[in-house]
Amino acid sequence: MSSNPFETALNSLRKACEIAGVEPIVERFLSKPKRVFEFTIPLRMDNGEIRIFDAYRVHFNDALGPIKDGTRLVPNLDLDTVKALGLWMTIKHAVAGIPAGGGKGGIRVDLNELSDWEYERLIRAFIRKLPLKGAWVDIPGADIGTSGKTQAWMLDEYEEINGFHCPAAINDKPAEVGGTAGSKEATGTGAFYVTLEAITNLGIARGASAAIQGFGTAGSVIATLLYNEGFKVIAVSDIQGGIARSDGINVKELKKYAELTGSVVNFPGTIPMTNQELLEAECDILVPAAVQSVITGENASNVKAGLIVEVANGPVTPEGEDILERKGVTIIPDVIANCGSAIACSFERIQGLTDDYWELDKVLQKLDERIIKAYRQAVSTSNEKNVSLRTAAWVNAVNRVAGAMKMRGWV
């Protein structure tokens, strides 16, 4: 079976549309992006050579509001991945009650091949070439390969083009240029809040064991928060490999080590573990926080965790999910678990438009309220319709988007 991320997303959509009972035209409408931009960026390199980079931006659906979010810079980026991410963002915004449409974009590039100056020129060129942009149309955010630094460059380029300040035009910026407190940590923090709510529902103790695949911004944040809350983090991995310790890893010390060495590999007092072995580790909670399609029909039967928290986008394929459901594994789907960043981006836009910037405590309180509400609504629909949390979340989202489309006269 295919592990194409867009097919994975469409599979969830089809299930949700069937259970929600929406008209066939709604499903057909939601199966295709509203707009697709595919363009090239010519860039003069430091040595004088001209290179051409492929870039994308997908507006999947904007019935609920202006398009948002991320910009991904990776060597293997393709249009199907961008479409999948755009559909997931559409659903995330609807699940979380955010008045925004779903979008995604990026550039196919190996950042290891760029100097810092080439990197900045490429980011600025992306904004110049982007056909539609602005606080009321399309608000690019960060993703893999982008950061607060790149978002500040994007904002500066946008404002230079237009001749006025508009902090709401770009998301995931540093606070110094109009970003929101807590933005960088929002994905991991939101996933942590949902995990605490889920373990209460499932009767899992707070000292339970957890394995984290991916120790980037989101993975390291949820790992740290779980560790601080008394959970036993028994395995952690990154792109270079993994580590394990049966009586628990000191995540605070691991963060210092990873910042110093660039990886979790060879952290003192641990044994080596591959990313595949981590997914099959003996633990109560498994957090795939790296990339899509890592739990498939081939390895799902070996997963031993009773709770999976999808901090990555689409880490479980439909075939893998079918096996996990038969085993009784609970999956908190990506559209809930990692929507903390989307929620924080909504807060960021509100603050940028109103020039009223919030303290971190207010951001965290509102993030907690919004993401837990989304989770509880999914649990309610799951119980009512006897479906998985993923399908329940998608049903809730599809109903909201379909309602907006009908009000607009689109269907």
Sequence and secondary structure as in RCSB ss.txt:
>XXXX:A:sequence
MSSNPFETALNSLRKACEIAGVEPIVERFLSKPKRVFEFTIPLRMDNGEIRIFDAYRVHFNDALGPIKDGTRLVP
NLDLDTVKALGLWMTIKHAVAGIPAGGGKGGIRVDLNELSDWEYERLIRAFIRKLPLKGAWVDIPGADIGTSGKT
QAWMLDEYEEINGFHCPAAINDKPAEVGGTAGSKEATGTGAFYVTLEAITNLGIARGASAAIQGFGTAGSVIATL
LYNEGFKVIAVSDIQGGIARSDGINVKELKKYAELTGSVVNFPGTIPMTNQELLEAECDILVPAAVQSVITGENA
SNVKAGLIVEVANGPVTPEGEDILERKGVTIIPDVIANCGSAIACSFERIQGLTDDYWELDKVLQKLDERIIKAY
RQAVSTSNEKNVSLRTAAWVNAVNRVAGAMKMRGWV
>XXXX:A:secstr
    HHHHHHHHHHHHHHHHT  HHHHHHHTS SEEEEEEEEEE TTS EEEEEEEEEEEE SSSSEEE EEEET
T  HHHHHHHHHHHHHHHHHTT S EEEEEEEE  GGGS HHHHHHHHHHHHHH SS BTTTEEE   TT  HHH
HHHHHHHHHHHHTS  GGGSSS  GGGT  TTTTTHHHHHHHHHHHHHHHHHT  TT EEEEE  SHHHHHHHHH
HHHTT EEEEEEETTEEEE TT   HHHHHHHHHHHSSSTT TT EEE HHHHHTSS SEEEE S SS B TTTG
GG   SEEE  SSS B HHHHHHHHHHT EEE HHHHTTHHHHHHHHHHHHHHHT    HHHHHHHHHHHHHHHH
HHHHHHHHHHT  HHHHHHHHHHHHHHHHHHHHT  
